[in-house]
Amino acid sequence: MGRRLPSLNALRAFEAAARHESFTRAAAELTVTQGAVSHQVKALEEELGLRLFLRARQRLVITEAGRAYLEIVRDAFDRIAGGTERLLQRRKSGILAVSASPNFAAKWLVHRLGRFAEANPGVDLRLDASIQHVDFARDETDVAIRHGDGSWPGLHVTRLCAEELFPVCSPKLLKGRAALRTPADLARHTLLHIDEPLDWARWLEAAGAAGVDAGVDPRRGPVFSQRSMAIDAAIDGQGVALARTALCAWDLLAGRLVRPFRFRLPVPYAYWIVCPKANAQLPKIATFRDWLLAEAAEDERRLAKL
């Protein structure tokens, strides 16, 4: 059921007239004619079916119904004014509210925030890790990092980095009698899965290691609900995980993970920097976006050398 709301102009005219107890002074405040204020108030009375004022000898007297309604209207106006001021202050302030998935926050963003804070001491960052897409119209969030195809109409969208899918493992799995040298060697190792069971089958087929002859069963191995958990298990030497570029970059560059094979499978989805179009060029948002892009570009440059 839709809201039944009177005209905002009529409410403003009523509130000003009640405060001044005069159509003339209300008109001066609102920069309209006295007749316009009187017309708006009369239209409001007709819509409500109530008398809000009594007109007595050039004097305006508010009725009991008018006084009760005035409290409601003033409270609503005060709440709107307060909310507007808080919103504008947040746009101007150094607080930057960022939303990202738990995977991205844990495996890519958190490790780097010290560098951002050092380079931008005037920005006070707030990070919320959630799998839910933020509603910019409702939530107090400035920027979000989303995983998808980049199709979010009405928002300012910038791709953070291209992504590929490839196996990763602890460096110790490249040594010994069961060392990983070709995709067929995966038959002798535990495959680590997330809740996307077709990933391994798709990668093995693209790498030419699928089927009975290869001996690699893409269905075996433990299943994790988060990709970051599978990556951490791989770091611990528990098996071989399939990872996307962004989520394993930090561990690859630190040497905690290695890519045992050269083949990488391009994937259609990527990480994107998202914000309302109206706020895209705010200094704190532009600064954060530029920093994210610089970090991703540096990852790409260093990963190309591994």
Backbone as a ProteinNet text record, in pm:
[ID]
protein_1_A
[PRIMARY]
MGRRLPSLNALRAFEAAARHESFTRAAAELTVTQGAVSHQVKALEEELGLRLFLRARQRLVITEAGRAYLEIVRDAFDRIAGGTERLLQRRKSGILAVSASPNFAAKWLVHRLGRFAEANPGVDLRLDASIQHVDFARDETDVAIRHGDGSWPGLHVTRLCAEELFPVCSPKLLKGRAALRTPADLARHTLLHIDEPLDWARWLEAAGAAGVDAGVDPRRGPVFSQRSMAIDAAIDGQGVALARTALCAWDLLAGRLVRPFRFRLPVPYAYWIVCPKANAQLPKIATFRDWLLAEAAEDERRLAKL
[TERTIARY]
85.9	0	89	63.5	146.3	122.1	222.7	208.5	112.1	29.3	-56.3	12.4	73.8	150.8	96.5	70.8	29.1	145.8	115.3	217.9	320.9	448.4	554.2	541	503.8	486.5	373.8	267.5	156	199.3	277.4	325.8	419.7	507.2	598.2	518.4	415.4	333	260.9	205.8	136.3	231.3	349.6	444	489.9	520.6	566.2	453.8	333.3	220.4	190.3	199.1	173.2	280.3	403.1	513.7	503.1	468.6	460.2	321.7	222.2	83.4	43.7	93.4	68	98.7	2.7	29.4	130.3	124	212.5	358.4	387	525.4	573.6	482.9	519.4	556.5	481.7	509.8	646.4	680.2	810.6	923.7	905.6	1009.4	1027.3	916.3	921.7	941.8	949.2	966	857.8	733.9	618.2	516.5	404.2	302.6	217.4	152.4	62.4	-51.8	-97.7	-205.9	-165.3	-38.2	9.1	9.7	52.4	52.5	-89.9	-178.7	-318.9	-379.4	-346.7	-399.5	-347.2	-218.5	-159.1	-221.5	-240.1	-299.2	-443.7	-516.9	-656.1	-664.2	-575.1	-572.8	-540.1	-449.7	-414.7	-534.6	-606.3	-724.6	-830.1	-848.5	-947.8	-906.7	-777.4	-729.6	-746.9	-720.1	-730.2	-874.8	-957.5	-1094	-1098.3	-1001.4	-990.5	-958.7	-1007	-965.9	-837.1	-733.5	-604.5	-588.9	-658	-651.8	-792.7	-809	-926.5	-881.7	-952	-917	-1009.3	-952.2	-1033.7	-971.3	-1032.7	-991.2	-841.5	-791.4	-650.3	-557.6	-615.9	-535	-556	-445.6	-450	-437.8	-537.2	-536.8	-535.2	-435.3	-424.3	-523.9	-589.4	-687.5	-616.8	-693.6	-635.9	-585.9	-663.7	-620.4	-492.8	-488.8	-370.3	-247.4	-267.1	-155	-101.2	-191.4	-148.2	-74.4	-126.3	-61.8	73.1	83.3	209	321.9	293.8	397.6	450.4	359.3	399.3	484	437.4	508	645.5	651.8	781.3	880	832.1	920.1	973.5	886.3	929.9	1032.1	1005.3	1099.9	1233.9	1228.8	1353.1	1434.9	1366.3	1436.2	1498.1	1424	1477.1	1597.8	1585.4	1696.2	1819.4	1797.8	1910.2	1976.3	1895.4	1950.8	2026.3	1974.3	2042.2	2176.9	2179.2	2304.5	2407.7	2363.1	2457.7	2513.4	2427.4	2472.3	2574.6	2547.6	2641.2	2772.1	2765.9	2887.9	2972.5	2904.7	2978.7	3046.6	2980.5	3043.2	3169.3	3165.4	3278.2	3384.9	3346.8	3438.8	3544.4	3638.9	3744.6	3708.8	3587.3	3546.6	3511.3	3569.4	3541.9	3491.8	3363.7	3302.2	3310.4	3376.2	3400.7	3335.4	3269	3209.5	3281	3313.8	3378.6	3339.7	3352.5	3322	3425.4	3388.9	3487.1	3611.5	3594.7	3709.8	3804.7	3750.4	3834.6	3898.2	3819.6	3873.7	3990.1	3973.6	4075.6	4199.5	4181.5	4294.4	4357.6	4291.5	4350.3	4362.3	4254.2	4249	4317	4288.6	4333.4	4484.9	4559.3	4705.5	4765.7	4691.6	4746.6	4703.1	4605.8	4546	4644.1	4746.2	4847.7	4914.8	4940.3	5002.3	4908.4	4779.1	4683.2	4674.8	4668.1	4658.2	4781.7	4897.7	5022	5025.8	4976.1	4978	4864.5	4758.5	4640.8	4595.3	4673.1	4640	4509.6	4458.9	4335.1	4209.7	4225.2	4109.4	4096.2	3981.9	3953.5	3865	3924.4	3853.6	3773	3652.5	3566.1	3539.9	3579.5	3565	3459	3360.6	3255.2	3266	3292.4	3303.6	3170.3	3106.1	2974.4	2953.9	2879.2	2848.6	2730.4	2660.3	2545	2589.2	2527.3	2552.8	2493.6	2574.1	2529.8	2426.6	2329.6	2231.4	2277.5	2336.2	2394.3	2288.7	2164	2059	2016.7	2043	1997	2111.6	2222.8	2333.8	2434.6	2504.3	2606.6	2738.8	2743.9	2862.9	2902.9	3032.5	3081.8	3124	3195.2	3252.6	3232.1	3208.7	3199.9	3292.5	3346.8	3422.8	3334.8	3290.1	3198.2	3261.3	3219.2	3264	3149.3	3173.3	3066.6	3108.8	3008.7	3037.2	3042.5	3028.1	3036.5	2907.6	2799.9	2671.8	2587.5	2603.4	2523.1	2474.3	2360.4	2308.7	2291	2323.6	2305.7	2422.5	2523.1	2639.6	2765.4	2861.2	2992.9	3075.7	3123.1	3187.4	3324.8	3427.4	3563.7	3619.4	3668.1	3724.9	3858.2	3871.2	3993.2	4104.1	4071.5	4173.2	4106.2	4173.8	4129.3	4161.9	4089.1	4112.8	4128.7	4208.8	4227.8	4212.1	4182.3	4165.2	4279.9	4348.6	4463.6	4488.7	4552.8	4586.5	4697.6	4690.6	4797.8	4821.5	4943.8	4977.4	5096.7	5127.7	5246.8	5370.8	5480.1	5603.1	5654.2	5621.1	5672.6	5610.8	5498.4	5439.6	5510.9	5609.2	5688.5	5813.9	5827	5946.3	5908.9	6005	5984.9	5933.9	5904.6	5865.7	5730.5	5641	5507.7	5500	5612.5	5616.9	5522.2	5460	5371.6	5454	5442.4	5513	5417.4	5317.9	5217.7	5079.7	4973.8	4838.8	4803.2	4859.6	4829.8	4877.2	4978.1	5029.6	4928.1	4824.3	4720	4650.1	4659.5	4598.3	4657.1	4779.2	4845.7	4831.4	4748.6	4734	4585.9	4560.4	4424.1	4381.2	4263.5	4206.9	4118.8	4140.4	4063.4	3955	3831.2	3717	3650.7	3577.6	3482.4	3344.5	3243.9	3106.7	3078.6	3172.7	3154.9	3219.5	3152	3213.9	3259.8	3213	3252.2	3384.3	3437.5	3561.3	3675.8	3698.8	3809.4	3785.9	3665.3	3636.3	3660	3618.2	3636.1	3783.9	3859.5	4001.8	4075.5	4048.4	4116	4087	3962.8	3928.9	4002.1	4005.5	4074.6	4225.3	4278.9	4423	4458.9	4358.4	4384.5	4414.2	4366.6	4394.8	4266.9	4160	4034.1	4020.3	3925.7	3898.7	3967.4	3930.8	3982.3	4132.5	4181.3	4324.7	4412	4364.9	4445.3	4448.8	4345.4	4343.9	4314.1	4271.3	4241.1	4089.8	4044.3	3900.9	3867.3	3794.8	3767.8	3668	3608.8	3506.3	3562.8	3680.8	3732.7	3796.2	3803.5	3867.4	3767.8	3815.9	3728.9	3670.5	3553.9	3484.4	3474.6	3509.2	3504.9	3396.8	3338.3	3233	3288.4	3415.7	3477.8	3607.9	3632.7	3755.9	3879.2	3868.2	3983.5	4023.2	3925.8	3955.7	4033.7	3994.2	4065.1	4208.1	4225.4	4359.6	4446.2	4390.5	4467.3	4503.8	4413.7	4445.3	4558.8	4560.7	4670.1	4802.3	4799.4	4921	4975.1	4885.1	4921.8	4970.1	4966.6	5013.7	4912.2	4783.2	4680	4634.1	4673.5	4634.2	4652.3	4584	4594.9	4458.5	4457.4	4333.4	4330.4	4210.4	4193.2	4170.3	4246.8	4238.3	4221.7	4153.7	4146.8	4257.9	4299.4	4419.2	4420.1	4313.7	4315.6	4331.1	4260.1	4256.9	4386.1	4466.7	4591.3	4715.9	4699.4	4815.6	4908.8	4853.3	4935.1	5020.9	4961.8	5035	5133.3	5101.6	5197	5319.8	5298.7	5410.4	5495.5	5432.9	5507.6	5575.7	5549	5611.5	5541.8	5427.1	5354.1	5281.9	5252.6	5190	5272.8	5258.6	5318.8	5213.7	5236.8	5153.6	5230.9	5188.6	5267.5	5263.5	5164	5150.4	5135.4	5173.9	5168.4	5028	4944	4813.5	4720.3	4655.4	4559.2	4432.3	4319.5	4190.4	4126.4	4106.7	4038.4	3895.3	3848.4	3712.4	3637.1	3505.2	3428.8	3410.5	3414.1	3388.4	3519.4	3506.6	3622.7	3576.9	3673.4	3640.3	3628.2	3528.2	3496.9	3484.7	3524.5	3510.2	3380.5	3288.4	3153.3	3115.3	3052.7	3001.5	2891.4	2811.4	2711.1	2778.3	2717	2775.6	2795	2700.6	2708.4	2828.7	2882.2	2993.3	3126.8	3129	3247.9	3372.9	3355.1	3471.5	3498.1	3428.3	3464.7	3611	3687.4	3832.2	3865.6	3797	3831.7	3800.8	3694.1	3659	3753.5	3782.7	3876.6	4015.2	4056.6	4187.8	4193	4087.9	4084	4079.5	4000	3991.1	4127.3	4195.3	4327.8	4427.2	4419.2	4510.1	4482.5	4355.5	4321.2	4375.1	4355.2	4401	4553.3	4621.4	4768.1	4817.3	4752.2	4789	4767.2	4654.8	4625.7	4724.8	4761	4857.9	4995.2	5033.4	5161.6	5161.1	5048	5035.4	5057.2	4989.9	5000.6	5144.6	5211.7	5351.3	5440.8	5424.9	5510.1	5475.2	5345.9	5306	5357.7	5368.6	5418.8	5562.5	5635.6	5776.6	5792.9	5685.7	5697.8	5699.6
-120.1	0	124.5	216.4	334.9	434	520.9	624	733.2	782.8	897.7	1021.5	1097.3	1213.7	1339.2	1443.8	1572.4	1635.1	1738.9	1813.6	1870.8	1859.2	1914.5	2066.1	2132	2277.8	2317.2	2238.2	2267.7	2251.5	2147.9	2126.6	2238.8	2283.3	2393.7	2521.1	2546.9	2667.1	2659.8	2541.4	2524.8	2544	2480.8	2489.7	2633.5	2705.1	2844.2	2934.3	2913.8	2995.9	2971.2	2845.4	2813.7	2872.7	2871.2	2923.5	3075.2	3142.8	3288.9	3338.4	3249.2	3287.8	3399.1	3384.7	3488.4	3432.9	3449.4	3411.3	3506.6	3631.8	3732.4	3704.2	3680.9	3655.3	3519.9	3422.7	3293.5	3311.3	3395.7	3420.1	3485.9	3578.3	3645.1	3544.2	3453.4	3353	3259.1	3220.7	3123.2	3188.8	3321.9	3400.7	3369.6	3366.6	3352.4	3459	3464.4	3563.7	3514.4	3611	3575.5	3489.7	3520.2	3442.5	3297.4	3276.1	3139.7	3057.7	3119	3048	3014.1	3110.6	3087.8	2975.8	2975.3	2871.9	2733.6	2723.4	2594.1	2541.6	2628.9	2586.8	2542.1	2616.9	2580.2	2443.7	2419.4	2289.8	2176.3	2204.2	2102.2	2072.6	2176.3	2157.6	2074.8	2102.8	2028	1881.8	1858.6	1720.1	1642.8	1709.1	1643.6	1639	1729.4	1738.6	1798.4	1886.7	1947.6	2095	2174.7	2314.1	2321.3	2378.9	2392.2	2530.2	2628.5	2765.7	2824.9	2917.6	3003.2	3142.8	3204.2	3339.7	3437.6	3517.7	3610	3748	3840.5	3981.3	4000.6	3965.7	3982.5	3904.5	3810.8	3730.3	3584.1	3510.3	3368.2	3287.4	3202.3	3121.8	2974.4	2902	2759.9	2679.3	2583.5	2499.7	2387.7	2315.3	2200.2	2095	2069.6	1973.1	2022.2	2154.9	2212.4	2199.8	2221.8	2213.1	2070.1	1972.3	1832	1794.2	1844	1812.2	1882.7	2002.3	2077.4	1999.7	1935	1855.3	1744.3	1681.1	1572.9	1628.1	1738.1	1796.6	1848.2	1916.3	1968.6	1855.2	1748.2	1634.5	1575.7	1562.7	1508.6	1600.9	1733.4	1828.8	1827.2	1818.9	1813.8	1689.3	1576.8	1452.2	1459.7	1517.3	1531.9	1625.5	1737.5	1834	1772.6	1698.9	1635.8	1530	1448.7	1345.9	1405.8	1514.4	1582.2	1636.7	1699.2	1755.9	1646.6	1535.5	1424.7	1369.5	1359	1308.2	1401.1	1531.4	1627.9	1631	1619.6	1617.7	1494	1380.3	1258.7	1271.3	1340	1362.8	1447.6	1542.6	1633.3	1578.6	1484.8	1439.9	1345.9	1312.3	1220.3	1075	1045.5	906	845	728.7	656.8	517.4	492.5	363.2	273.3	158	65.3	-68.6	-124.9	-257.9	-352.3	-472	-573	-711	-811.1	-947.8	-993.7	-1087.7	-1139.9	-1196	-1265	-1319.8	-1210	-1107.8	-1000.5	-921	-895	-819.2	-893.3	-1024.8	-1101.8	-1128.2	-1159.2	-1204.9	-1096.1	-982.5	-877.2	-744.1	-699	-560.6	-535	-618.7	-590.8	-575.4	-659.7	-656.7	-525.4	-451.6	-333.3	-201.5	-209	-86.4	1.8	-59.1	21.1	117.9	73	160.7	275.3	243.3	349.3	451.3	402.1	492.3	581.6	525.2	603	712.4	679.3	776	877	842.9	930.5	944.9	1013.9	1023.5	1096.4	1173.5	1246.5	1165	1041.7	956.5	850.9	847.1	751.7	641.6	525.9	421	331.4	294.6	198	83.3	-37.6	-152.3	-247.7	-277.6	-373	-491.4	-610.6	-731.8	-803.9	-810.1	-871.3	-928.5	-1038.7	-1097.6	-1026.3	-941.6	-871	-747.1	-725.5	-603.2	-485	-384	-268.1	-189.1	-131.7	-41.4	100.9	168.6	300	402	382.4	477.2	463.1	347.4	321.4	314.6	252.2	228.3	342.5	363.2	468	411.9	382.8	326.9	415.3	443	529.8	450.5	339.2	260.2	112.3	33.8	-112	-178.8	-293.7	-378.4	-499.2	-512.5	-619	-714	-839.2	-940.6	-969.8	-958	-981.7	-941.2	-911	-875.4	-724.8	-647.7	-502.1	-435.4	-509.6	-453.4	-412.9	-289.7	-233.9	-96.7	-92.1	34.2	139.4	261.9	373.3	398.7	310.6	327.1	354.5	419.4	440.5	315.3	252.5	121.6	125.9	78.1	70.6	-68	-135.6	-269.3	-258.9	-338.1	-336.2	-415.7	-536.7	-619	-731.5	-779.2	-898.6	-1020.1	-1129.7	-1247.5	-1373.8	-1464.8	-1596.7	-1700.3	-1823.2	-1933.6	-2032.2	-2067.9	-2158.5	-2227.3	-2344.4	-2413.8	-2341.7	-2348.6	-2297.4	-2399.6	-2400	-2493.7	-2442.1	-2510.3	-2478.1	-2514.3	-2437.1	-2470.7	-2611.8	-2666.3	-2799	-2909.4	-2881.8	-2983.7	-2992.3	-2906.3	-2914.4	-2998.9	-3057.7	-3136.1	-3280.2	-3369.4	-3508.7	-3595.6	-3721.2	-3819.9	-3787.6	-3722	-3689.1	-3544.5	-3486.8	-3346	-3316.3	-3201.2	-3156.6	-3099.4	-3165.5	-3115.5	-3093.8	-3180.8	-3167.4	-3182	-3135.9	-3150.8	-3295.1	-3392.7	-3532.9	-3571.9	-3501.1	-3531.6	-3498	-3424.6	-3393.4	-3519	-3627.2	-3753.8	-3801.8	-3759.3	-3803.3	-3701.2	-3598.6	-3493.4	-3466.2	-3409	-3373.9	-3246.4	-3250.9	-3130.6	-3060.5	-2932	-2851.3	-2776.4	-2789.2	-2733.1	-2622.8	-2535.6	-2446.8	-2486.3	-2409.8	-2444.9	-2415.7	-2440.7	-2433.2	-2559.1	-2673.9	-2802.4	-2819.3	-2735.9	-2751.4	-2683.2	-2603.2	-2530.2	-2623.5	-2726	-2817.1	-2891.2	-2938.2	-3009	-2917.6	-2792.4	-2698	-2669.4	-2649.9	-2619.6	-2740.9	-2860.7	-2981.5	-3005.6	-2983.1	-3001.5	-2900.6	-2774.9	-2672	-2697	-2758.6	-2786.6	-2919	-2991.5	-3120.5	-3232.2	-3219.8	-3322.8	-3386.9	-3381.4	-3441.8	-3581.6	-3657.1	-3790.1	-3901.5	-4024.9	-4143.3	-4157.4	-4127.8	-4145.9	-4059.7	-3940.7	-3851.2	-3900	-3968.3	-4023.5	-3924.1	-3804.1	-3701.6	-3694.3	-3723.5	-3718.6	-3579.6	-3496.3	-3358.4	-3349.8	-3462.3	-3459.2	-3487.7	-3542.6	-3583.4	-3463.9	-3477.3	-3373.7	-3295.5	-3229.7	-3153	-3030.1	-2987.7	-2871.8	-2762.4	-2639.6	-2524.6	-2426.8	-2356.4	-2261.7	-2128.5	-2100.2	-1975.1	-2004	-1930	-1949.6	-1917.8	-1821.6	-1787.3	-1905.2	-1985.7	-2102.9	-2207.5	-2228.4	-2324.1	-2277	-2146.4	-2091.9	-2110.7	-2085.8	-2104.1	-2250.9	-2342.4	-2485.6	-2521	-2460.4	-2485	-2432.8	-2316	-2261.3	-2357.3	-2423	-2516.7	-2651.7	-2669.7	-2793.7	-2906.3	-2872.6	-2975.7	-3023.4	-2955.4	-2996	-2882.4	-2895	-2796.9	-2730.1	-2598.2	-2522.4	-2450.6	-2426.5	-2338.6	-2198.2	-2104.7	-1967.5	-1870.3	-1758.4	-1647.5	-1549.2	-1475.6	-1391.3	-1301.4	-1223.7	-1123.6	-1186.3	-1296.7	-1351.6	-1420.9	-1463.7	-1532.3	-1449	-1327.9	-1247.1	-1220.8	-1184.8	-1151.3	-1269.8	-1389.5	-1508.5	-1556.5	-1538.2	-1572.4	-1481.4	-1353.4	-1259	-1278.1	-1327.7	-1352.6	-1489.4	-1572.8	-1704.1	-1811.8	-1779.9	-1881.5	-1978.7	-1931.6	-2014.2	-2009.4	-2111.7	-2113.4	-2162.3	-2130.4	-2183.2	-2298	-2422.8	-2535.7	-2553.9	-2496.8	-2513.4	-2377.7	-2371.6	-2244.9	-2211.4	-2314.7	-2289.7	-2216.5	-2111.9	-2033.4	-2016.8	-2028.5	-2021.3	-1884.5	-1805	-1676	-1698.3	-1609.1	-1619.4	-1490.4	-1499.8	-1381.6	-1276.7	-1316.5	-1221.3	-1160.5	-1042.4	-972.9	-892.3	-827.1	-736.4	-593.9	-522.5	-387.8	-291.1	-167.7	-60.2	13	18.9	67.4	177.9	281.9	388.6	463	544.6	626.4	723.6	744	834.2	974.8	1020.5	1157.2	1177.9	1069.4	1081.2	1037.5	995.8	931.1	1018.8	1150.8	1239.5	1309.8	1268.2	1322	1288.5	1381.5	1357.8	1228.9	1198.5	1078.2	951.3	952.1	834.5	820.5	930.7	925.7	881.1	928.9	890.5	740.8	689	546.1	461.6	504.5	430.3	428	541.7	547.1	457	453.9	368.6	220.9	181.8	42.9	2.4	88.7	57.7	48.7	134.2	129	-0.1	-43.1	-168.7	-286.7	-289	-398.8	-401.3	-283.1	-276.4	-325.2	-292.6	-339.3	-490.4	-546.3	-692	-756.9	-702.2	-759.3	-755.5	-645.3	-631.5	-733.5	-750.4	-842.2	-988.8	-1018.4	-1156.7	-1202.9	-1109	-1144.7	-1194.2	-1158.9	-1200.5	-1336.3	-1388.5	-1515.7	-1633
0	0	0	-95.5	-106.7	4.7	28	130.6	81.9	173.5	143	197	106.9	148.2	81.9	158.8	100	24	-49	-121.9	-25.1	-62.3	22.7	32.4	-77.9	-73.9	20.9	22.4	112.9	258.3	287.3	423.6	467.4	375.9	408.6	437.1	355.3	376.1	510.1	541.2	669	786.1	781.6	893.2	915.7	806.9	820.2	871.6	819.5	864.1	1011.4	1055	1195.6	1285.4	1240.3	1321.4	1335.8	1226.1	1228.7	1269.6	1267.1	1289	1193.3	1069.7	968.7	830.6	737.3	598.5	535.5	574.7	514.7	548.9	678.8	719.2	665.8	657.6	598.9	452.2	381.2	239.7	221.6	311	302.5	324	418.9	444.6	324.9	264.9	155.9	19.6	18.6	-104.5	-207.6	-161.6	-249.4	-208.1	-276.9	-241.3	-124.8	-57.1	52.9	1.6	-119.8	-177.9	-204.3	-242.7	-268.8	-140.4	-29.2	99.4	139.9	128.3	164.7	80.1	-49	-139.3	-100.9	-68	-31.6	97.5	195.5	323	301.9	221.6	194.9	126	29.9	-39.9	56.9	151.9	251.8	341.7	383.6	467.9	394.9	266.7	189.1	175.3	154.9	141.1	271.2	383.4	513.7	565.1	516.2	568.3	706.5	736.3	869.6	857	952	959.3	1040	981.1	1049.3	1112.9	1054.6	1107.5	1112.7	1205.1	1207.6	1168	1071.8	1028.5	1101.1	1188.1	1267.6	1267.1	1191.7	1192.7	1175.7	1064.8	1032.1	1126.4	1198.7	1290.7	1255.3	1257.6	1223.2	1351.1	1377.3	1499.2	1460.8	1509.4	1477.2	1560.4	1499.3	1568.3	1644.9	1726.8	1798	1700	1593.7	1491	1423	1398.1	1335.5	1424	1556	1649.3	1657.2	1657.5	1661.6	1533.6	1421.1	1293.3	1281.2	1338.3	1333.5	1400.3	1512.3	1579.9	1488.2	1416.3	1325.5	1211.1	1151.4	1036.8	1078.6	1193.6	1240.3	1266.9	1329.7	1356.5	1226.3	1126.5	997.6	932.1	933.3	874.6	948	1080.7	1159.4	1125.6	1109.9	1077	937	842.6	706.9	707.1	778.3	784	849.8	960.7	1028.4	942	875.1	787.5	670.9	615.7	504.4	548.9	667.5	718.2	744	801.4	826.3	695.7	595.2	465.8	403.3	409	350.5	427	559.4	639.1	607.2	584.4	552.2	415.8	322	191.5	205.1	299.5	315	409.4	495.7	600.6	544.9	631.4	592.1	611	655.9	674.4	539.5	510.2	385.8	421.1	395.6	426.2	302.9	318.9	207.6	237.7	138.1	150.2	54.1	102.8	18.3	69.2	-16.7	25.5	127.7	215.5	311.4	243.2	129.2	58	12.5	-53.8	-105.6	7.2	111	224.3	288.6	311.6	382.8	298.6	169.5	88.5	2.2	-13.9	-97.5	-24.4	37.7	82.8	217.1	316.9	453.6	462.9	391.9	400.9	350.5	270.3	204.6	268.9	359.3	410.5	486.3	543.2	611	515.5	393.4	293.9	256.1	243.5	210.1	323.4	447.8	562.4	573.2	545.7	554	447.9	327.8	218.4	227.5	302.4	310.2	456	537.7	681.2	709.1	611.9	633.9	608.8	559	529.8	638.6	702	809.4	751.8	722.3	649.2	741.4	697.9	765.5	668.1	703.6	614.3	667	582.3	615.6	520	574.4	492.4	492.8	376.6	367	228.4	219.9	89.4	23.3	96.8	41.9	-34.9	-150.8	-224.8	-149.6	-130	-54.8	-135	-65.3	-125.3	-93.8	-192.5	-167.8	-126.5	-169.8	-134	11.1	71	207.4	307	268.1	360.5	355.1	464	469.6	419.5	291.3	227.3	110.5	99.1	-7.9	-130.9	-108.2	-217.8	-187.8	-292.3	-276.6	-377.8	-338.1	-430.4	-459.5	-582.7	-620	-721.1	-714	-809.4	-904.5	-1033	-1129.5	-1268.5	-1352.8	-1492.3	-1513.9	-1407.7	-1419.7	-1461.1	-1466.7	-1510.8	-1391	-1348.3	-1239.2	-1283.6	-1355.1	-1409	-1300.5	-1337.2	-1245.3	-1152.8	-1155.6	-1069.1	-1151.9	-1090.7	-1152.9	-1128.7	-1234.8	-1226.5	-1293	-1223.5	-1277.6	-1250.9	-1355.2	-1334.1	-1260.4	-1156.5	-1078.3	-1146.3	-1193.6	-1258.6	-1336.4	-1440.1	-1511.1	-1424.6	-1445.8	-1362.6	-1446.2	-1392.4	-1450.2	-1339.8	-1380.4	-1285.6	-1306	-1196.7	-1207.5	-1073.8	-1075	-949.9	-874.9	-743.3	-656.5	-546.4	-496.8	-389.8	-312	-203.4	-125.6	-206.4	-194.1	-266.3	-236.5	-119.3	-85.1	-170.5	-237	-324.1	-458.2	-481.3	-603.9	-584.1	-465.2	-434.2	-403.1	-410.3	-372	-484.7	-451.6	-552.6	-615.1	-538.2	-590.9	-638.3	-675.5	-713.8	-829.9	-822.1	-929.8	-1044.5	-1162.1	-1280.8	-1397.9	-1411.3	-1515.5	-1452.5	-1520.8	-1465	-1430.8	-1501.6	-1471.6	-1331.5	-1280.6	-1146.8	-1037.1	-1071	-973.3	-922.9	-998.3	-955.2	-823.2	-790	-667.6	-553.6	-574.3	-474.1	-445.5	-330.5	-290.5	-361.3	-421.5	-482.6	-379.4	-362.8	-268.5	-344.9	-300.9	-372.2	-290.8	-362.8	-297.6	-349.3	-311.1	-350.2	-497.1	-583.5	-728.1	-785.5	-776.8	-806.8	-950.2	-1041.5	-1182.5	-1215.7	-1124	-1153.3	-1191	-1109.5	-1138.5	-1270.1	-1294	-1418.5	-1538.6	-1527.9	-1638.1	-1662.1	-1553.4	-1571	-1628.7	-1576.5	-1625.6	-1773.3	-1813.1	-1954.8	-2041.9	-1999.5	-2077.3	-2083.2	-1975.3	-1970	-2037.1	-2086.9	-2152.9	-2056.4	-1933.1	-1831.7	-1780.6	-1860.1	-1817.8	-1875.3	-1823.9	-1878.3	-1801.4	-1835.7	-1766.6	-1784.7	-1903.2	-1930.9	-1841.1	-1810.8	-1726	-1582.3	-1539.1	-1403.5	-1294.6	-1327.5	-1227.7	-1209.6	-1090.5	-1060.3	-1006.6	-1083.4	-1038.8	-924.8	-883.9	-779	-640.9	-631.4	-500.9	-427.5	-296.3	-215.3	-132.1	-26.6	63.2	-4.7	45.2	-10.7	95.8	57.8	148.3	101.5	195.1	158.6	109.8	139.5	97.2	23.3	-83.7	-160.5	-76.3	14.1	98.3	187.3	229.9	312.7	232.8	108.1	23.1	-3.1	-22.4	-44.5	79.6	196.9	320	341.5	304.7	314.6	220.2	101.8	7.2	62.6	124.6	186.5	291.2	361.9	467.6	413.8	280.5	221.2	219.6	240.3	246.5	109.4	4.1	-129.9	-228.1	-342.9	-451	-467.5	-466.1	-479.5	-613	-662.7	-778.3	-726.1	-777.2	-727.1	-841.9	-811.7	-905.5	-873.3	-972.7	-962.7	-839.9	-820.6	-713.7	-575.5	-552.4	-416.6	-375.6	-471.6	-433.3	-460.6	-515.7	-553.7	-435.9	-321.9	-204.8	-162.9	-161.1	-118.1	-223.4	-351.8	-457.2	-449.8	-432.9	-427.8	-302.5	-195.4	-71.8	-71.9	-173.3	-181.2	-100.1	-41.8	33.2	-59.6	-180	-282.5	-409.7	-492.1	-625.2	-724.2	-852.2	-959.2	-1024	-1001	-1050	-1201.7	-1269.3	-1414	-1481.9	-1607.2	-1680.1	-1728.7	-1749.6	-1809.8	-1713.5	-1764.8	-1686.7	-1768.7	-1701.4	-1768.6	-1744.5	-1850.3	-1831.4	-1781.7	-1696.4	-1642.7	-1674.2	-1691	-1732.6	-1624.6	-1497.8	-1390.2	-1339.9	-1280.6	-1225	-1104.7	-1038.3	-928.6	-984	-932.2	-980.6	-862.5	-887.5	-789.3	-823.2	-728.7	-755.8	-656.2	-706.4	-619.9	-693.6	-625.7	-695.1	-791.7	-907.6	-1007.2	-953.2	-871.4	-819.2	-728.6	-669.9	-574.5	-632.3	-757.4	-813.5	-808.3	-818.4	-822.4	-689.6	-583.1	-452.1	-423.7	-369.5	-352.5	-279.2	-168.3	-92.6	-171.7	-252.6	-332.2	-450.2	-517.9	-630.5	-584.6	-467.6	-414	-384.4	-322.5	-290.3	-417.2	-515.1	-641.2	-711.7	-717.4	-782	-709.7	-578.1	-501.1	-528.5	-532.3	-564	-700.7	-799.9	-935.1	-941.3	-866.9	-865	-800.3	-692.1	-626.6	-720.8	-790.6	-882.7	-998.5	-1050.1	-1159.5	-1114.8	-991.5	-939.1	-920.4	-874.9	-865.7	-1001.8	-1101.7	-1237.1	-1287.2	-1261.4	-1306.7	-1237.2	-1105.7	-1031.9	-1059.5	-1076.2	-1103.8	-1240.2	-1334.8	-1467.8	-1463.2	-1357.7	-1345.9	-1278.3	-1217.4	-1145.9	-1242.1
[MASK]
++++++++++++++++++++++++++++++++++++++++++++++++++++++++++++++++++++++++++++++++++++++++++++++++++++++++++++++++++++++++++++++++++++++++++++++++++++++++++++++++++++++++++++++++++++++++++++++++++++++++++++++++++++++++++++++++++++++++++++++++++++++++++++++++++++++++++++++++++++++++++++++++++++++++++++++++++

